[in-house]
């Protein structure tokens, strides 16, 4: 049984990774730096007399609602008007002391360079509009609103000669991330999931 489970687990891992389609466009997105501004809204800490879990959930919801209100003030604006409005809101409302005084300006960053929850990073990387958010992490419940003011692709100098290797290595990295996430989901599951042939795609 142990050998059978091990074989099935390897097959399941292979099927999960095979379903993770990666191409050159995905690689180029991974090396595209975004000229970002951010607004960070941190949930208030529960008071000493509050139930920690209840208060934490309430404060996380309140932070999300603040994010919704700020985004509503920015919607409908574009170009310079959006940048100016975002700058003003970041200076007034952001809880991130490092970027607040600069109107939320972070400069050119890869989403992977940001110290944010993976779900926030992935949503930012996949965004197709300049204004992104509000995004709330799955772990720490900070809320992020981003403004992408431009982008630039920074390919390695030897990309043309070693393109296939770069894309293969990137796919391996993303495959491992997807598999780790799947394993974490299984660990967090309330019920034990018996790996069987039905899991193999």
DRENTI-445830 format. One record per atom (N, C-alpha, C): x, y, z; residue in one letter; atom name. Coordinates in steps of 0.02 Angstrom, whole numbers, plus 50000, padded with zeros to 5 digits. Atoms other than C-alpha are relative to their C-alpha. Layout:
N
[tivo [X,Y,Z],'a','CA']
...
//
This chain:
201
[tivo [50041,49940,50000],'x','N']
[tivo [50000,50000,50000],'x','CA']
[tivo [50043,50063,50000],'x','C']
[tivo [49956,49941,49996],'x','N']
[tivo [50141,50121,50043],'x','CA']
[tivo [50031,50015,49932],'x','C']
[tivo [49970,49991,50067],'x','N']
[tivo [50224,50092,49873],'x','CA']
[tivo [49948,50026,49951],'x','C']
[tivo [50054,49979,50045],'x','N']
[tivo [50057,50110,49783],'x','CA']
[tivo [49983,50074,50012],'x','C']
[tivo [50015,49930,49984],'x','N']
[tivo [50020,50274,49875],'x','CA']
[tivo [50056,50046,49974],'x','C']
[tivo [49943,49960,50023],'x','N']
[tivo [50195,50338,49833],'x','CA']
[tivo [49997,50010,49924],'x','C']
[tivo [50005,49996,50073],'x','N']
[tivo [50171,50298,49648],'x','CA']
[tivo [49942,50046,49979],'x','C']
[tivo [50057,49958,50016],'x','N']
[tivo [49999,50378,49645],'x','CA']
[tivo [50013,50074,50016],'x','C']
[tivo [49982,49932,49981],'x','N']
[tivo [50067,50532,49734],'x','CA']
[tivo [50044,50032,49946],'x','C']
[tivo [49956,49975,50053],'x','N']
[tivo [50203,50551,49602],'x','CA']
[tivo [49960,50014,49936],'x','C']
[tivo [50043,49989,50058],'x','N']
[tivo [50072,50533,49464],'x','CA']
[tivo [49957,50062,50009],'x','C']
[tivo [50042,49941,49985],'x','N']
[tivo [49961,50661,49549],'x','CA']
[tivo [50041,50064,49994],'x','C']
[tivo [49956,49942,50005],'x','N']
[tivo [50108,50782,49564],'x','CA']
[tivo [50014,50016,49927],'x','C']
[tivo [49986,49989,50072],'x','N']
[tivo [50150,50757,49379],'x','CA']
[tivo [49939,50030,49965],'x','C']
[tivo [50061,49974,50032],'x','N']
[tivo [49968,50790,49330],'x','CA']
[tivo [49987,50073,50019],'x','C']
[tivo [50008,49930,49977],'x','N']
[tivo [49961,50950,49434],'x','CA']
[tivo [50048,50045,49963],'x','C']
[tivo [49950,49959,50035],'x','N']
[tivo [50122,51014,49356],'x','CA']
[tivo [49986,50004,49925],'x','C']
[tivo [50015,50001,50072],'x','N']
[tivo [50068,50963,49180],'x','CA']
[tivo [49944,50049,49983],'x','C']
[tivo [50056,49954,50011],'x','N']
[tivo [49910,51067,49200],'x','CA']
[tivo [50022,50074,50006],'x','C']
[tivo [49974,49932,49991],'x','N']
[tivo [50018,51220,49240],'x','CA']
[tivo [50034,50022,49935],'x','C']
[tivo [49975,49981,50066],'x','N']
[tivo [50039,51291,49065],'x','CA']
[tivo [50040,50064,50005],'x','C']
[tivo [49955,49942,49999],'x','N']
[tivo [50186,51411,49048],'x','CA']
[tivo [50028,50009,49930],'x','C']
[tivo [49971,49986,50065],'x','N']
[tivo [50243,51497,48889],'x','CA']
[tivo [50046,50061,50004],'x','C']
[tivo [49953,49944,50000],'x','N']
[tivo [50361,51636,48836],'x','CA']
[tivo [49968,50064,50027],'x','C']
[tivo [50035,49940,49975],'x','N']
[tivo [50231,51770,48872],'x','CA']
[tivo [49998,50001,50076],'x','C']
[tivo [50000,50004,49926],'x','N']
[tivo [50219,51708,49053],'x','CA']
[tivo [50069,50018,50027],'x','C']
[tivo [49932,49984,49978],'x','N']
[tivo [50408,51716,49069],'x','CA']
[tivo [50013,50075,49996],'x','C']
[tivo [49988,49928,50009],'x','N']
[tivo [50413,51893,48999],'x','CA']
[tivo [49962,50041,50053],'x','C']
[tivo [50036,49965,49947],'x','N']
[tivo [50278,51946,49123],'x','CA']
[tivo [50038,49996,50066],'x','C']
[tivo [49964,50010,49937],'x','N']
[tivo [50387,51876,49262],'x','CA']
[tivo [50060,50046,50007],'x','C']
[tivo [49942,49954,49999],'x','N']
[tivo [50529,51995,49214],'x','CA']
[tivo [49979,50071,49980],'x','C']
[tivo [50025,49933,50016],'x','N']
[tivo [50418,52146,49182],'x','CA']
[tivo [49994,50040,50064],'x','C']
[tivo [50004,49956,49942],'x','N']
[tivo [50446,52284,49308],'x','CA']
[tivo [49944,50051,49991],'x','C']
[tivo [50055,49954,50001],'x','N']
[tivo [50299,52394,49351],'x','CA']
[tivo [50018,50063,50040],'x','C']
[tivo [49988,49937,49966],'x','N']
[tivo [50312,52578,49398],'x','CA']
[tivo [49940,50012,50046],'x','C']
[tivo [50057,50006,49954],'x','N']
[tivo [50204,52567,49554],'x','CA']
[tivo [49995,50056,50051],'x','C']
[tivo [50018,49964,49939],'x','N']
[tivo [50118,52674,49682],'x','CA']
[tivo [49957,49952,50041],'x','C']
[tivo [50042,50043,49959],'x','N']
[tivo [50033,52592,49829],'x','CA']
[tivo [49967,50039,50057],'x','C']
[tivo [50033,49980,49938],'x','N']
[tivo [49910,52626,49968],'x','CA']
[tivo [49992,49937,50041],'x','C']
[tivo [50005,50058,49955],'x','N']
[tivo [49921,52506,50115],'x','CA']
[tivo [49954,50017,50058],'x','C']
[tivo [50047,49991,49945],'x','N']
[tivo [49779,52489,50240],'x','CA']
[tivo [50007,49941,50047],'x','C']
[tivo [49989,50054,49952],'x','N']
[tivo [49820,52388,50395],'x','CA']
[tivo [49942,49996,50049],'x','C']
[tivo [50054,50007,49950],'x','N']
[tivo [49681,52318,50505],'x','CA']
[tivo [50024,50021,50069],'x','C']
[tivo [49984,49981,49931],'x','N']
[tivo [49676,52389,50681],'x','CA']
[tivo [50013,49937,50041],'x','C']
[tivo [49988,50056,49954],'x','N']
[tivo [49744,52275,50817],'x','CA']
[tivo [49942,49993,50048],'x','C']
[tivo [50054,50009,49951],'x','N']
[tivo [49612,52198,50931],'x','CA']
[tivo [50020,50031,50068],'x','C']
[tivo [49988,49972,49934],'x','N']
[tivo [49594,52284,51099],'x','CA']
[tivo [50012,49945,50052],'x','C']
[tivo [49983,50051,49949],'x','N']
[tivo [49651,52196,51259],'x','CA']
[tivo [49939,49964,50029],'x','C']
[tivo [50060,50031,49972],'x','N']
[tivo [49472,52159,51312],'x','CA']
[tivo [49956,49968,49947],'x','C']
[tivo [50039,50028,50055],'x','N']
[tivo [49411,52101,51141],'x','CA']
[tivo [50017,49927,49989],'x','C']
[tivo [49986,50068,50024],'x','N']
[tivo [49395,51922,51080],'x','CA']
[tivo [50045,50007,49938],'x','C']
[tivo [49950,49987,50052],'x','N']
[tivo [49550,51911,50969],'x','CA']
[tivo [49974,49981,49930],'x','C']
[tivo [50022,50023,50066],'x','N']
[tivo [49474,51810,50826],'x','CA']
[tivo [49943,50042,49973],'x','C']
[tivo [50057,49961,50021],'x','N']
[tivo [49311,51905,50819],'x','CA']
[tivo [50021,50071,49980],'x','C']
[tivo [49978,49932,50014],'x','N']
[tivo [49396,52075,50827],'x','CA']
[tivo [50045,50002,49939],'x','C']
[tivo [49957,50002,50059],'x','N']
[tivo [49527,52024,50699],'x','CA']
[tivo [49960,49997,49936],'x','C']
[tivo [50043,50005,50059],'x','N']
[tivo [49392,51973,50575],'x','CA']
[tivo [49963,50065,49986],'x','C']
[tivo [50036,49936,50007],'x','N']
[tivo [49295,52133,50607],'x','CA']
[tivo [50046,50054,49973],'x','C']
[tivo [49953,49948,50021],'x','N']
[tivo [49450,52242,50585],'x','CA']
[tivo [50025,49988,49929],'x','C']
[tivo [49981,50016,50069],'x','N']
[tivo [49502,52150,50425],'x','CA']
[tivo [49946,50022,49952],'x','C']
[tivo [50056,49978,50042],'x','N']
[tivo [49329,52183,50353],'x','CA']
[tivo [49998,50076,49996],'x','C']
[tivo [50000,49927,50000],'x','N']
[tivo [49340,52366,50404],'x','CA']
[tivo [50055,50028,49954],'x','C']
[tivo [49946,49978,50044],'x','N']
[tivo [49508,52383,50314],'x','CA']
[tivo [49981,49990,49927],'x','C']
[tivo [50023,50013,50069],'x','N']
[tivo [49433,52304,50158],'x','CA']
[tivo [49949,50053,49979],'x','C']
[tivo [50050,49950,50016],'x','N']
[tivo [49287,52425,50166],'x','CA']
[tivo [50031,50069,49988],'x','C']
[tivo [49963,49938,50013],'x','N']
[tivo [49407,52572,50180],'x','CA']
[tivo [50031,49999,49931],'x','C']
[tivo [49970,50008,50067],'x','N']
[tivo [49495,52505,50025],'x','CA']
[tivo [49948,50011,49946],'x','C']
[tivo [50053,49991,50049],'x','N']
[tivo [49330,52496,49931],'x','CA']
[tivo [49982,50074,49992],'x','C']
[tivo [50017,49929,50001],'x','N']
[tivo [49292,52677,49978],'x','CA']
[tivo [50053,50041,49963],'x','C']
[tivo [49947,49963,50033],'x','N']
[tivo [49462,52739,49919],'x','CA']
[tivo [50000,49986,49925],'x','C']
[tivo [50001,50017,50071],'x','N']
[tivo [49451,52645,49754],'x','CA']
[tivo [49941,50034,49965],'x','C']
[tivo [50058,49966,50029],'x','N']
[tivo [49278,52719,49725],'x','CA']
[tivo [50017,50073,49984],'x','C']
[tivo [49980,49930,50012],'x','N']
[tivo [49358,52892,49737],'x','CA']
[tivo [50047,50006,49939],'x','C']
[tivo [49952,49999,50055],'x','N']
[tivo [49486,52844,49604],'x','CA']
[tivo [49970,49978,49933],'x','C']
[tivo [50030,50026,50062],'x','N']
[tivo [49372,52757,49478],'x','CA']
[tivo [49974,50058,49957],'x','C']
[tivo [50023,49949,50047],'x','N']
[tivo [49329,52857,49323],'x','CA']
[tivo [50055,50049,49981],'x','C']
[tivo [49943,49956,50016],'x','N']
[tivo [49497,52948,49325],'x','CA']
[tivo [50051,49961,49959],'x','C']
[tivo [49948,50032,50040],'x','N']
[tivo [49640,52912,49206],'x','CA']
[tivo [50058,50048,49990],'x','C']
[tivo [49942,49959,50015],'x','N']
[tivo [49812,52973,49158],'x','CA']
[tivo [50025,50041,50059],'x','C']
[tivo [49972,49956,49949],'x','N']
[tivo [49882,53121,49254],'x','CA']
[tivo [49951,50012,50057],'x','C']
[tivo [50050,49988,49948],'x','N']
[tivo [49718,53150,49347],'x','CA']
[tivo [49998,49941,50049],'x','C']
[tivo [49999,50059,49957],'x','N']
[tivo [49723,52971,49415],'x','CA']
[tivo [50063,50000,50043],'x','C']
[tivo [49937,49999,49962],'x','N']
[tivo [49906,52988,49466],'x','CA']
[tivo [49997,50052,50056],'x','C']
[tivo [50004,49946,49950],'x','N']
[tivo [49873,53153,49557],'x','CA']
[tivo [49952,49981,50057],'x','C']
[tivo [50048,50020,49949],'x','N']
[tivo [49720,53084,49647],'x','CA']
[tivo [50028,49944,50043],'x','C']
[tivo [49970,50055,49962],'x','N']
[tivo [49812,52926,49697],'x','CA']
[tivo [50054,50027,50047],'x','C']
[tivo [49947,49970,49959],'x','N']
[tivo [49961,53028,49760],'x','CA']
[tivo [49969,50032,50062],'x','C']
[tivo [50031,49965,49944],'x','N']
[tivo [49846,53134,49869],'x','CA']
[tivo [49970,49951,50050],'x','C']
[tivo [50031,50049,49955],'x','N']
[tivo [49752,52983,49939],'x','CA']
[tivo [50052,49961,50038],'x','C']
[tivo [49946,50037,49967],'x','N']
[tivo [49913,52890,49977],'x','CA']
[tivo [50029,50041,50057],'x','C']
[tivo [49972,49956,49949],'x','N']
[tivo [49982,53039,50073],'x','CA']
[tivo [49953,50007,50060],'x','C']
[tivo [50050,49990,49948],'x','N']
[tivo [49821,53055,50171],'x','CA']
[tivo [49982,49935,50036],'x','C']
[tivo [50032,50059,49972],'x','N']
[tivo [49765,52876,50199],'x','CA']
[tivo [50043,49938,50008],'x','C']
[tivo [49960,50061,49997],'x','N']
[tivo [49906,52749,50177],'x','CA']
[tivo [50030,49990,50069],'x','C']
[tivo [49970,50018,49936],'x','N']
[tivo [49969,52658,50331],'x','CA']
[tivo [50074,49980,49993],'x','C']
[tivo [49930,50019,50011],'x','N']
[tivo [50140,52623,50252],'x','CA']
[tivo [50043,50063,50005],'x','C']
[tivo [49961,49939,49987],'x','N']
[tivo [50258,52754,50325],'x','CA']
[tivo [50056,50010,49950],'x','C']
[tivo [49944,49994,50047],'x','N']
[tivo [50398,52716,50201],'x','CA']
[tivo [49981,50032,49934],'x','C']
[tivo [50021,49974,50065],'x','N']
[tivo [50297,52759,50045],'x','CA']
[tivo [49948,50056,50004],'x','C']
[tivo [50054,49951,49991],'x','N']
[tivo [50160,52872,50115],'x','CA']
[tivo [50022,50070,49980],'x','C']
[tivo [49976,49932,50013],'x','N']
[tivo [50263,53032,50107],'x','CA']
[tivo [50020,50012,49928],'x','C']
[tivo [49984,49994,50071],'x','N']
[tivo [50305,52996,49925],'x','CA']
[tivo [49939,49988,49956],'x','C']
[tivo [50061,50013,50038],'x','N']
[tivo [50124,52978,49873],'x','CA']
[tivo [49993,49928,49980],'x','C']
[tivo [50004,50071,50014],'x','N']
[tivo [50143,52790,49879],'x','CA']
[tivo [50049,49975,49948],'x','C']
[tivo [49955,50019,50054],'x','N']
[tivo [50282,52789,49748],'x','CA']
[tivo [50050,49947,50022],'x','C']
[tivo [49952,50054,49987],'x','N']
[tivo [50385,52629,49745],'x','CA']
[tivo [50053,49996,49946],'x','C']
[tivo [49954,50007,50057],'x','N']
[tivo [50472,52651,49577],'x','CA']
[tivo [49986,49936,49963],'x','C']
[tivo [50008,50061,50040],'x','N']
[tivo [50497,52506,49457],'x','CA']
[tivo [50016,49939,50042],'x','C']
[tivo [49993,50060,49960],'x','N']
[tivo [50471,52340,49544],'x','CA']
[tivo [49970,49940,49963],'x','C']
[tivo [50032,50062,50019],'x','N']
[tivo [50440,52160,49498],'x','CA']
[tivo [49948,49984,50055],'x','C']
[tivo [50047,50020,49947],'x','N']
[tivo [50282,52099,49587],'x','CA']
[tivo [50031,49952,50050],'x','C']
[tivo [49968,50048,49956],'x','N']
[tivo [50390,51959,49658],'x','CA']
[tivo [50046,50033,50051],'x','C']
[tivo [49955,49965,49954],'x','N']
[tivo [50500,52090,49744],'x','CA']
[tivo [49962,50032,50058],'x','C']
[tivo [50039,49967,49949],'x','N']
[tivo [50357,52159,49848],'x','CA']
[tivo [49989,49955,50061],'x','C']
[tivo [50010,50041,49939],'x','N']
[tivo [50343,52100,50030],'x','CA']
[tivo [49925,49994,50016],'x','C']
[tivo [50073,50007,49993],'x','N']
[tivo [50160,52052,50009],'x','CA']
[tivo [49981,49926,49998],'x','C']
[tivo [50028,50067,50003],'x','N']
[tivo [50052,51897,50024],'x','CA']
[tivo [50002,49975,49927],'x','C']
[tivo [49997,50027,50069],'x','N']
[tivo [50073,51781,49871],'x','CA']
[tivo [49936,50013,49960],'x','C']
[tivo [50062,49988,50037],'x','N']
[tivo [49889,51804,49826],'x','CA']
[tivo [49997,50072,49974],'x','C']
[tivo [49997,49930,50021],'x','N']
[tivo [49914,51993,49818],'x','CA']
[tivo [50049,50008,49943],'x','C']
[tivo [49950,49997,50052],'x','N']
[tivo [50072,51974,49715],'x','CA']
[tivo [49974,49972,49934],'x','C']
[tivo [50024,50032,50061],'x','N']
[tivo [49989,51856,49591],'x','CA']
[tivo [49945,50042,49967],'x','C']
[tivo [50053,49958,50027],'x','N']
[tivo [49837,51970,49571],'x','CA']
[tivo [50029,50062,49966],'x','C']
[tivo [49967,49942,50030],'x','N']
[tivo [49950,52119,49538],'x','CA']
[tivo [50034,49982,49934],'x','C']
[tivo [49965,50021,50060],'x','N']
[tivo [50054,52023,49411],'x','CA']
[tivo [49951,49986,49942],'x','C']
[tivo [50049,50018,50052],'x','N']
[tivo [49896,51968,49318],'x','CA']
[tivo [49956,50058,49979],'x','C']
[tivo [50045,49944,50013],'x','N']
[tivo [49811,52139,49319],'x','CA']
[tivo [50010,50029,49930],'x','C']
[tivo [49998,49971,50067],'x','N']
[tivo [49768,52220,49152],'x','CA']
[tivo [49979,50073,50000],'x','C']
[tivo [50020,49930,49994],'x','N']
[tivo [49715,52392,49216],'x','CA']
[tivo [50051,50037,50044],'x','C']
[tivo [49952,49962,49959],'x','N']
[tivo [49821,52532,49292],'x','CA']
[tivo [49982,49999,50075],'x','C']
[tivo [50022,50000,49930],'x','N']
[tivo [49718,52536,49453],'x','CA']
[tivo [49983,49929,50020],'x','C']
[tivo [50008,50069,49980],'x','N']
[tivo [49727,52371,49546],'x','CA']
[tivo [49982,49997,50074],'x','C']
[tivo [50020,50008,49931],'x','N']
[tivo [49634,52328,49704],'x','CA']
[tivo [49930,50025,50013],'x','C']
[tivo [49960,50020,49943],'x','N']
[tivo [49585,52329,49838],'x','CA']
[tivo [50014,49924,50002],'x','C']
[tivo [49979,50070,49994],'x','N']
[tivo [49681,52166,49866],'x','CA']
[tivo [50016,49987,50073],'x','C']
[tivo [49988,50017,49930],'x','N']
[tivo [49682,52081,50035],'x','CA']
[tivo [50034,49933,50005],'x','C']
[tivo [49962,50062,49993],'x','N']
[tivo [49807,51949,50085],'x','CA']
[tivo [49960,49945,50035],'x','C']
[tivo [50033,50057,49969],'x','N']
[tivo [49754,51775,50139],'x','CA']
[tivo [50025,49989,50072],'x','C']
[tivo [49972,50008,49934],'x','N']
[tivo [49870,51774,50290],'x','CA']
[tivo [49993,50064,50040],'x','C']
[tivo [50006,49933,49971],'x','N']
[tivo [49906,51949,50352],'x','CA']
[tivo [49947,50037,49959],'x','C']
[tivo [50058,49972,50035],'x','N']
[tivo [49747,52044,50310],'x','CA']
[tivo [50009,50073,49979],'x','C']
[tivo [49990,49932,50027],'x','N']
[tivo [49829,52206,50251],'x','CA']
[tivo [49966,50006,49932],'x','C']
[tivo [50034,49987,50063],'x','N']
[tivo [49738,52285,50105],'x','CA']
[tivo [50044,50045,49958],'x','C']
[tivo [49957,49963,50046],'x','N']
[tivo [49832,52350,49953],'x','CA']
[tivo [49960,50027,49942],'x','C']
[tivo [50024,49971,50062],'x','N']
[tivo [49783,52468,49814],'x','CA']
[tivo [50062,50023,49963],'x','C']
[tivo [49942,49983,50041],'x','N']
[tivo [49909,52488,49673],'x','CA']
[tivo [49980,50043,49941],'x','C']
[tivo [50007,49965,50064],'x','N']
[tivo [49928,52608,49529],'x','CA']
[tivo [50063,49985,49960],'x','C']
[tivo [49945,50016,50045],'x','N']
[tivo [50036,52547,49385],'x','CA']
[tivo [50005,50057,49949],'x','C']
[tivo [49990,49942,50044],'x','N']
[tivo [50105,52700,49295],'x','CA']
[tivo [50044,49985,49940],'x','C']
[tivo [49959,50018,50058],'x','N']
[tivo [50207,52604,49167],'x','CA']
[tivo [50036,49935,50013],'x','C']
[tivo [49965,50063,49991],'x','N']
[tivo [50307,52447,49137],'x','CA']
[tivo [50058,49995,49951],'x','C']
[tivo [49944,50013,50045],'x','N']
[tivo [50469,52387,49061],'x','CA']
[tivo [50023,49928,50010],'x','C']
[tivo [49976,50070,49998],'x','N']
[tivo [50528,52211,49017],'x','CA']
[tivo [50075,50002,50006],'x','C']
[tivo [49928,50004,49990],'x','N']
[tivo [50703,52173,49081],'x','CA']
[tivo [50024,49928,49990],'x','C']
[tivo [49976,50067,50016],'x','N']
[tivo [50761,52017,48991],'x','CA']
[tivo [50074,49994,50014],'x','C']
[tivo [49928,50010,49991],'x','N']
[tivo [50931,51941,49033],'x','CA']
[tivo [50037,50016,49935],'x','C']
[tivo [49961,49980,50059],'x','N']
[tivo [51070,51999,48915],'x','CA']
[tivo [50008,49943,49950],'x','C']
[tivo [49990,50057,50045],'x','N']
[tivo [51093,51824,48845],'x','CA']
[tivo [49934,49964,49985],'x','C']
[tivo [50066,50031,50008],'x','N']
[tivo [50905,51792,48827],'x','CA']
[tivo [49992,49967,49932],'x','C']
[tivo [50010,50027,50068],'x','N']
[tivo [50907,51766,48638],'x','CA']
[tivo [50035,49932,49992],'x','C']
[tivo [49961,50062,50007],'x','N']
[tivo [51041,51631,48651],'x','CA']
[tivo [49975,49944,50045],'x','C']
[tivo [50019,50051,49951],'x','N']
[tivo [50969,51542,48803],'x','CA']
[tivo [49926,50003,50018],'x','C']
[tivo [50071,49991,49987],'x','N']
[tivo [50783,51577,48787],'x','CA']
[tivo [49967,49936,50026],'x','C']
[tivo [50032,50063,49981],'x','N']
[tivo [50731,51394,48800],'x','CA']
[tivo [50018,49981,50072],'x','C']
[tivo [49978,50017,49932],'x','N']
[tivo [50833,51370,48960],'x','CA']
[tivo [49965,50044,50051],'x','C']
[tivo [50033,49953,49954],'x','N']
[tivo [50761,51526,49042],'x','CA']
[tivo [49926,49980,50010],'x','C']
[tivo [50071,50018,49996],'x','N']
[tivo [50583,51472,49001],'x','CA']
[tivo [49991,49934,50037],'x','C']
[tivo [50004,50065,49966],'x','N']
[tivo [50614,51293,49059],'x','CA']
[tivo [50010,50008,50075],'x','C']
[tivo [49986,49989,49929],'x','N']
[tivo [50689,51351,49224],'x','CA']
[tivo [49941,50036,50034],'x','C']
[tivo [50058,49964,49973],'x','N']
[tivo [50543,51471,49250],'x','CA']
[tivo [49941,49953,50009],'x','C']
[tivo [50055,50048,49994],'x','N']
[tivo [50418,51332,49216],'x','CA']
[tivo [50011,49953,50059],'x','C']
[tivo [49985,50043,49943],'x','N']
[tivo [50506,51219,49341],'x','CA']
[tivo [49985,50035,50066],'x','C']
[tivo [50012,49961,49940],'x','N']
[tivo [50499,51357,49471],'x','CA']
[tivo [49925,50007,50013],'x','C']
[tivo [50072,49991,49992],'x','N']
[tivo [50314,51390,49440],'x','CA']
[tivo [49965,49934,50015],'x','C']
[tivo [50028,50067,49986],'x','N']
[tivo [50274,51203,49437],'x','CA']
[tivo [50008,49983,50074],'x','C']
[tivo [49988,50015,49930],'x','N']
[tivo [50354,51184,49608],'x','CA']
[tivo [49957,50043,50046],'x','C']
[tivo [50044,49956,49960],'x','N']
[tivo [50256,51334,49674],'x','CA']
[tivo [49929,49974,49999],'x','C']
[tivo [50068,50026,50006],'x','N']
[tivo [50093,51261,49608],'x','CA']
[tivo [49992,49936,50042],'x','C']
[tivo [50004,50062,49962],'x','N']
[tivo [50131,51091,49685],'x','CA']
[tivo [50002,50014,50075],'x','C']
[tivo [49997,49982,49928],'x','N']
[tivo [50179,51169,49853],'x','CA']
[tivo [49933,50028,50023],'x','C']
[tivo [50064,49972,49982],'x','N']
[tivo [50017,51267,49852],'x','CA']
[tivo [49946,49946,50006],'x','C']
[tivo [50048,50055,49999],'x','N']
[tivo [49917,51110,49812],'x','CA']
[tivo [50010,49958,50064],'x','C']
[tivo [49986,50038,49940],'x','N']
[tivo [50003,51017,49955],'x','CA']
[tivo [49975,50037,50062],'x','C']
[tivo [50022,49959,49944],'x','N']
[tivo [49965,51161,50074],'x','CA']
[tivo [49924,49998,50005],'x','C']
[tivo [50074,50004,50000],'x','N']
[tivo [49782,51158,50021],'x','CA']
[tivo [49977,49934,50029],'x','C']
[tivo [50017,50067,49975],'x','N']
[tivo [49777,50971,50057],'x','CA']
[tivo [50009,49997,50076],'x','C']
[tivo [49986,50001,49928],'x','N']
[tivo [49855,50998,50229],'x','CA']
[tivo [49946,50039,50039],'x','C']
[tivo [50050,49958,49966],'x','N']
[tivo [49727,51133,50271],'x','CA']
[tivo [49930,49972,49995],'x','C']
[tivo [50066,50028,50010],'x','N']
[tivo [49582,51028,50213],'x','CA']
[tivo [49974,49969,50065],'x','C']
[tivo [50030,50028,49939],'x','N']
[tivo [49463,50978,50352],'x','CA']
[tivo [49997,49924,49996],'x','C']
[tivo [50006,50072,50009],'x','N']
[tivo [49443,50805,50279],'x','CA']
[tivo [50062,49974,49964],'x','C']
[tivo [49944,50032,50033],'x','N']
[tivo [49582,50687,50229],'x','CA']
[tivo [49980,49981,49929],'x','C']
[tivo [50015,50017,50069],'x','N']
[tivo [49588,50670,50040],'x','CA']
[tivo [50042,49939,49982],'x','C']
[tivo [49965,50062,50019],'x','N']
[tivo [49631,50493,49990],'x','CA']
[tivo [50022,50005,49927],'x','C']
[tivo [49976,49996,50069],'x','N']
[tivo [49741,50499,49835],'x','CA']
[tivo [49984,49934,49966],'x','C']
[tivo [50020,50059,50037],'x','N']
[tivo [49672,50380,49708],'x','CA']
[tivo [50007,50014,49926],'x','C']
[tivo [49994,49992,50072],'x','N']
[tivo [49670,50352,49521],'x','CA']
[tivo [49953,50055,49975],'x','C']
[tivo [50047,49949,50022],'x','N']
[tivo [49523,50474,49510],'x','CA']
[tivo [50032,50069,49999],'x','C']
[tivo [49966,49936,49999],'x','N']
[tivo [49645,50617,49546],'x','CA']
[tivo [50046,50010,49940],'x','C']
[tivo [49953,49996,50056],'x','N']
[tivo [49752,50578,49395],'x','CA']
[tivo [49964,50023,49938],'x','C']
[tivo [50035,49971,50057],'x','N']
[tivo [49703,50687,49247],'x','CA']
[tivo [50011,49963,49936],'x','C']
//
